[in-house]
């Protein structure tokens, strides 16, 4: 498995599209921060629009929002990852691995791990770029001390786990379908749909429902984006990620094992 992952990561490092997507996400971070800066000015107000109160955009709010799985990087990163995975079929990389005697299960999970690493690198780059640019353009909004840095790191860990869920879903489906479009559509619809459900339930005051929903990625994402998170949410997200990845990948791995690929 170690040699397999090493070969996958080497191929990823040489992939021109992967480098382009990395640059594109940094540009997207700049565009997003500038947009947040100009929104109040475009609406000709800094506080309100009629009875609707605009949020006070600052670096902290914008940085946490960068971890949303339902928009911006949350949609672009799965697209980039699935393009890479689909390319592994179109250029026969997967077939060569199997023909060389590699275990299909190892090939399957090796691809899942490589895709997760790729997605994590893209997310971290987008997150750091958003953080740095938002401080310059918007100011952080609160004291940027050791506690604030700790919360930023905690938020990133939760965000990575949430993104891994979507990446694992799309990659597993892509490994079974050998195509890009259907897995991509399913992943995007799932990501946006679960995000909308989580956001809708965020206002609930039912303690039992809240404790249960914190294990659901969409609800956890809503809390993360709004800065309403702690170490307990990280633990719950880690548990839900392990369970979700297992539920999604095991049936797909068994199906992939039986497919006629070579």
PyMOL commands that set and color helices and strands:
alter all, ss='L'
color gray80, all
select helices_A, chain A and resi 2-14+16-42+59-65+73-90+93-99+104-138+146-177+181-201+207-213+217-225+231-258
alter helices_A, ss='H'
color red, helices_A
select strands_A, chain A and resi 48-49+52-53
alter strands_A, ss='S'
color yellow, strands_A
deselect
rebuild
show_as cartoon
